[in-house]
Structure formats: C-alpha cells, structure tokens
Amino acid sequence: MRTVIMKTSKNQMKIAMMAIMSIVFITSCNNDDDISQPNASRNEPQQVSINLGTHKLETYNQINNTEYLVVFESGLGYGAFEWFTTGIVDEIGDLSDVLLYDRAGYNNSEIGPSPRDIETLTSDLEMVVEPYLNGRKMILVCHSLGGLIARDYAIKNPDKVASILFIDPTHESFHNLNQAKEDFVYEIYLGLFGTENHGAPMEARELIEDDIYATTLTDLPNIPITVLTSMKQDQNNNDTDDLHEGTRQTWYEAHEELGVGISDFTHISTVHSGHGINFEEPSLVIEHIKILLSK
C-alpha cells in the first residue's frame, strides 16, 4: 500500500520548483516534439525491431563483432536520442560494437505490459541484448533511472557484464519519496507527452515501488565500476536536494555505496555539469567508456 504524506505549503513550493526545472532541463536538450526521437549520427547504427512476445522494442545497433558490446541505458523520459545527440555514439561506435534501444512506449517502441517497474524493465533489457551478445560480455553505460535497471541486470546476469559506467544514477539512499512527490513527477511526464500510455509516465508511476525494490538488491558483482556524480551547485541540483531533503554530499555518498565489495571502483565528481552529465560533458563520458574498454 502506498502512504500519502500531507505536505506543507513550503514543501509544495519545492516540488513545484523541481517540476519546473525538470521540464526546463528536458526541453532544453531537445528541439523535436518527442524527446525520445534519435537524431542522425555520422555512423548511423542499423535500426532493428525486436519482438519480445508481448511487444516490440526498437533497437539501434552497430555490430562488427568487437570484444565488448557497449549497451546504453537511458534515464526517465529519454530514449536512444539521449546518446545520439552528444557525439558519444559516434566516438564509441568507432571503437566497439554499440547497442541502444527505446524502452517500451518511447518513440517507435510499442507499449509493454504493466507495471513498468524495474523488474519489468530489466526483463526487457535481458531480451533485447541477447541477440547481440554472441557469447561475449557487455559494458553497460547508464544514466539516471537507467542506473537502477543496470544494477538489477548486472546482479541477475553477472556473467554477461564486463563493467558499468553509471552517470548520475538514481539511488534509493538519497530519495525521500512519498505519494505526493511521485504524483507530481507523474504529472510532469503526463504533461510533456500528453498521454498516460507513453513510457515515461508509466515508469514514473512506479518510482516508489522501484525505490522499495532497490533496497532489496544485493551488492554489484565484483567488476570494474565507474560512477560520475554531479556536484554542480546549480538551481536544478539545489531544488533536487531540497525536494529529497538531502545535499550534494549525501548524493555523492549514496553513489559511494555502489562501490561496496568492488575492487576496481572509480568515483568521479564534476562541478561542471548538472544531472545531464552526458549532455553537458560528453567528453567525460567518452573518456571513461574508453577506459573501461581498455580493461
């Protein structure tokens, strides 16, 4: 059962500000009507529809049978476009096979069965990557909510993951969610996409359950793990901290927990970009993917 916590008018203002800033950030990164629409890159991956039985997901792949497969997992509200618009796919596609996809309900991917919670999203990822692995391991590159999907996948499939790059990932130790906050986030994405049957509002509706589920996860397998954490003191991060009753330091400390039991753990903080590190500092992301490719 979900518990509704009554909020003071001060906290309502904090949530409202966070909602406004989230919309500004999302829309400023995109000029198209649908923020999940991928843009062209100089090495355009092949677009292939994968039938999962209950629905089809659109994938974008560039396969030359390299040692690793680099798999990109997007944040809430974004599809594969998140990686195409920054030059990251161009750069990494010259070095390794890459796979991107739109989760259910994004862009050309069909709506999947509900609930669109982390376990369901992980199950989709398992089926999407299987045709492309060919017995090798993958490097997972994940942003925001995609970080929780990557964690769940790696814990369930440790023999298929070589390493992970987390980009300002969602973490349950920082969040202080209640029904009012989830409802507000849901309404943001409902307003952005205009339908409750888009992947983003469907995923937003499960945020409380996702955080509860995350507390049950075991430690990551002992593989190279790199985390990029935004420590920038901008309005968006400040409002995020206020909303979750935390600080940039508690955000950083939550990300430190991803290194428990990991012998090769790298944690990089940046004050030069906000939550969208891959948009604002793509060179930093490319640098650390290259490092993981060399291991």
C-alpha positions as CSV (number, residue, x, y, z in Angstrom):
1,M,0.0,0.0,0.0
2,R,1.2,3.5,-0.8
3,T,1.2,6.0,2.0
4,V,0.2,9.6,1.3
5,I,2.1,12.1,3.4
6,M,0.5,15.5,3.8
7,K,2.9,18.3,2.8
8,T,3.3,21.8,4.0
9,S,3.0,24.7,1.5
10,K,6.8,25.2,1.7
11,N,7.4,21.7,0.5
12,Q,4.8,22.0,-2.2
13,M,6.7,25.0,-3.5
14,K,9.9,23.0,-3.5
15,I,8.2,20.2,-5.5
16,A,6.7,22.8,-7.9
17,M,10.1,24.4,-8.5
18,M,11.6,21.0,-9.1
19,A,8.9,20.2,-11.6
20,I,9.5,23.4,-13.5
21,M,13.3,22.9,-13.5
22,S,12.9,19.3,-14.7
23,I,10.7,20.5,-17.6
24,V,13.3,23.2,-18.5
25,F,16.1,20.7,-18.4
26,I,14.3,18.1,-20.6
27,T,13.0,20.5,-23.2
28,S,16.3,22.4,-23.4
29,C,18.1,19.3,-24.5
30,N,15.8,18.7,-27.4
31,N,14.2,20.6,-30.3
32,D,11.9,17.8,-31.5
33,D,8.3,17.1,-30.5
34,D,9.2,13.7,-28.9
35,I,12.3,13.8,-26.7
36,S,12.9,10.2,-27.3
37,Q,13.5,10.7,-31.1
38,P,17.1,9.9,-32.1
39,N,19.0,12.2,-34.3
40,A,21.3,11.2,-37.1
41,S,25.0,10.5,-36.4
42,R,27.8,10.1,-38.9
43,N,28.0,6.4,-38.2
44,E,24.3,5.7,-38.1
45,P,23.6,2.3,-36.4
46,Q,21.2,-0.1,-38.0
47,Q,17.6,0.1,-36.7
48,V,16.1,-3.2,-35.9
49,S,12.8,-4.1,-34.2
50,I,13.0,-6.8,-31.6
51,N,9.9,-8.9,-30.8
52,L,9.7,-9.7,-27.1
53,G,6.5,-11.6,-27.5
54,T,4.2,-9.1,-25.7
55,H,5.6,-6.0,-27.5
56,K,8.3,-4.9,-29.9
57,L,11.2,-2.6,-29.0
58,E,13.2,-0.5,-31.4
59,T,17.0,-1.1,-31.3
60,Y,19.9,0.8,-32.9
61,N,23.0,-1.3,-33.3
62,Q,26.4,-1.2,-34.9
63,I,27.9,-4.7,-34.9
64,N,31.4,-5.7,-36.1
65,N,32.0,-8.4,-33.5
66,T,34.4,-6.5,-31.3
67,E,35.5,-7.8,-27.9
68,Y,32.8,-6.0,-26.0
69,L,29.2,-4.8,-26.7
70,V,28.6,-1.3,-25.3
71,V,24.9,-1.1,-24.2
72,F,23.4,2.3,-23.4
73,E,20.5,2.6,-20.9
74,S,18.7,5.9,-20.8
75,G,17.2,7.9,-18.0
76,L,13.5,8.5,-17.3
77,G,11.9,10.5,-20.1
78,Y,14.6,9.8,-22.6
79,G,15.1,7.3,-25.4
80,A,18.0,6.4,-27.5
81,F,18.3,10.1,-28.6
82,E,19.9,10.8,-25.3
83,W,23.1,9.3,-26.6
84,F,22.9,10.2,-30.3
85,T,22.8,13.9,-29.8
86,T,26.1,14.2,-27.9
87,G,28.6,12.5,-30.2
88,I,29.0,9.7,-27.7
89,V,27.7,7.0,-30.1
90,D,29.9,8.3,-32.9
91,E,33.0,8.2,-30.9
92,I,32.4,4.8,-29.2
93,G,31.0,3.3,-32.3
94,D,34.4,3.7,-33.9
95,L,36.0,1.6,-31.2
96,S,33.4,-1.0,-30.2
97,D,30.0,-2.5,-31.1
98,V,27.2,-0.5,-29.7
99,L,23.6,-1.2,-28.9
100,L,20.9,1.4,-28.0
101,Y,17.2,1.0,-27.7
102,D,14.0,2.8,-26.9
103,R,12.2,1.3,-23.8
104,A,8.5,0.3,-24.2
105,G,6.3,3.3,-25.0
106,Y,9.1,5.5,-26.2
107,N,9.5,6.6,-29.8
108,N,8.7,3.6,-32.1
109,S,8.8,1.0,-29.4
110,E,5.4,-0.5,-28.5
111,I,3.8,-0.1,-25.1
112,G,4.7,-3.0,-22.9
113,P,2.7,-4.8,-20.2
114,S,2.2,-3.0,-16.9
115,P,3.5,-2.3,-14.4
116,R,6.6,-0.6,-15.9
117,D,8.7,-1.2,-12.8
118,I,12.4,-2.0,-12.6
119,E,11.9,-5.8,-12.7
120,T,9.9,-5.5,-15.9
121,L,12.4,-3.0,-17.5
122,T,15.2,-5.4,-16.6
123,S,13.4,-8.3,-18.1
124,D,13.0,-6.3,-21.3
125,L,16.7,-5.4,-21.3
126,E,17.6,-9.1,-20.9
127,M,15.6,-10.0,-24.0
128,V,16.9,-7.0,-26.1
129,V,20.6,-7.7,-25.6
130,E,20.5,-11.4,-26.1
131,P,20.6,-11.4,-29.9
132,Y,23.6,-9.2,-29.9
133,L,25.9,-10.7,-27.3
134,N,27.0,-13.8,-29.2
135,G,28.7,-15.2,-26.1
136,R,30.7,-12.0,-25.2
137,K,30.3,-9.6,-22.3
138,M,28.8,-6.1,-22.3
139,I,29.8,-2.7,-20.9
140,L,26.7,-1.0,-19.5
141,V,26.6,2.8,-19.8
142,C,23.6,4.1,-17.9
143,H,22.1,7.5,-16.9
144,S,19.8,8.3,-14.0
145,L,16.9,5.8,-13.7
146,G,18.8,3.6,-16.2
147,G,21.4,3.1,-13.4
148,L,18.8,1.1,-11.4
149,I,18.0,-1.0,-14.4
150,A,21.7,-1.7,-15.0
151,R,22.2,-2.7,-11.3
152,D,19.3,-5.1,-11.4
153,Y,20.6,-6.6,-14.7
154,A,24.2,-7.0,-13.6
155,I,23.2,-8.6,-10.3
156,K,20.9,-11.1,-12.2
157,N,23.4,-11.7,-15.0
158,P,26.9,-11.2,-13.6
159,D,28.5,-13.5,-16.2
160,K,27.3,-11.2,-19.0
161,V,28.6,-7.8,-17.7
162,A,32.2,-6.8,-18.0
163,S,31.9,-3.4,-16.4
164,I,29.5,-0.5,-15.8
165,L,29.6,3.3,-16.2
166,F,27.0,5.0,-14.0
167,I,26.1,8.6,-14.9
168,D,24.5,10.4,-12.0
169,P,22.4,7.3,-11.3
170,T,19.2,7.1,-9.3
171,H,19.8,5.8,-5.8
172,E,17.4,4.8,-3.1
173,S,19.6,6.0,-0.2
174,F,19.1,9.6,-1.4
175,H,15.5,9.6,-2.3
176,N,12.7,10.5,0.2
177,L,9.7,9.6,-1.9
178,N,6.1,9.7,-1.0
179,Q,2.9,9.5,-3.0
180,A,2.6,13.3,-3.4
181,K,6.1,13.5,-4.9
182,E,5.5,10.6,-7.2
183,D,2.2,12.1,-8.3
184,F,3.9,15.3,-9.1
185,V,6.6,13.6,-11.2
186,Y,4.0,11.6,-13.0
187,E,2.0,14.7,-13.9
188,I,5.2,16.3,-15.3
189,Y,5.7,13.5,-17.8
190,L,2.0,13.2,-18.5
191,G,2.0,16.9,-19.4
192,L,5.2,16.5,-21.5
193,F,3.9,13.6,-23.6
194,G,0.2,14.2,-23.4
195,T,-0.8,10.6,-22.7
196,E,-0.7,8.2,-19.8
197,N,0.3,5.4,-22.3
198,H,3.8,6.8,-23.0
199,G,6.7,5.0,-21.4
200,A,7.8,7.9,-19.2
201,P,4.6,8.5,-17.2
202,M,4.1,4.7,-17.0
203,E,7.6,4.4,-15.5
204,A,7.1,7.5,-13.2
205,R,4.1,5.8,-11.7
206,E,6.3,3.1,-10.3
207,L,9.0,5.3,-8.6
208,I,8.0,4.4,-5.0
209,E,7.9,0.7,-5.8
210,D,11.3,1.0,-7.6
211,D,12.9,2.5,-4.6
212,I,11.5,-0.2,-2.3
213,Y,12.7,-2.8,-4.7
214,A,16.2,-1.2,-4.9
215,T,16.6,-1.7,-1.1
216,T,16.3,-5.5,-1.7
217,L,19.2,-5.6,-4.2
218,T,22.5,-7.3,-3.2
219,D,25.9,-5.7,-4.0
220,L,27.0,-5.5,-7.6
221,P,29.3,-8.2,-8.9
222,N,33.0,-7.5,-8.5
223,I,33.7,-6.0,-11.9
224,P,35.1,-2.6,-12.8
225,I,32.6,0.1,-11.8
226,T,32.8,3.8,-12.6
227,V,30.4,6.4,-11.2
228,L,30.1,10.0,-12.5
229,T,28.4,12.3,-9.9
230,S,27.2,15.8,-10.5
231,M,28.3,18.1,-7.7
232,K,27.4,21.3,-9.5
233,Q,25.7,23.9,-7.4
234,D,23.1,25.0,-9.9
235,Q,19.4,25.7,-9.4
236,N,18.3,22.3,-10.6
237,N,20.6,20.3,-8.2
238,N,19.7,22.7,-5.3
239,D,16.0,22.1,-5.9
240,T,16.6,18.3,-6.2
241,D,18.4,18.4,-2.8
242,D,15.6,20.3,-1.2
243,L,13.0,18.0,-2.7
244,H,14.7,14.9,-1.3
245,E,15.8,16.6,1.9
246,G,19.4,15.9,1.1
247,T,22.6,17.7,-0.1
248,R,25.1,17.2,-2.9
249,Q,27.2,15.4,-0.3
250,T,24.5,12.9,0.5
251,W,24.0,12.4,-3.2
252,Y,27.7,11.6,-3.5
253,E,27.7,9.3,-0.5
254,A,24.7,7.4,-2.0
255,H,26.8,6.8,-5.1
256,E,29.7,5.6,-3.0
257,E,27.5,2.7,-1.9
258,L,27.8,1.3,-5.5
259,G,31.4,0.5,-4.7
260,V,30.7,-1.8,-1.8
261,G,32.7,-5.1,-2.5
262,I,34.2,-3.7,-5.7
263,S,38.0,-4.0,-6.0
264,D,38.1,-1.7,-9.1
265,F,35.9,1.2,-8.2
266,T,36.3,4.7,-9.6
267,H,34.1,7.6,-8.4
268,I,34.5,10.9,-10.3
269,S,32.7,14.1,-9.2
270,T,32.1,17.0,-11.5
271,V,31.1,20.6,-10.8
272,H,30.9,21.5,-14.5
273,S,27.6,19.8,-15.3
274,G,24.3,19.1,-13.7
275,H,22.3,15.9,-13.8
276,G,22.7,15.5,-17.5
277,I,26.4,14.9,-17.5
278,N,26.2,13.1,-20.8
279,F,24.7,16.2,-22.4
280,E,26.9,18.8,-20.8
281,E,30.2,16.9,-20.6
282,P,30.1,14.1,-23.2
283,S,33.9,14.1,-23.3
284,L,34.0,13.0,-19.7
285,V,31.6,10.1,-20.5
286,I,33.6,9.1,-23.6
287,E,36.9,9.2,-21.6
288,H,35.6,6.7,-19.1
289,I,33.9,4.4,-21.6
290,K,37.3,4.2,-23.3
291,I,39.0,3.4,-20.0
292,L,36.5,0.5,-19.4
293,L,37.0,-0.7,-23.0
294,S,40.8,-1.0,-22.3
295,K,40.3,-3.3,-19.3
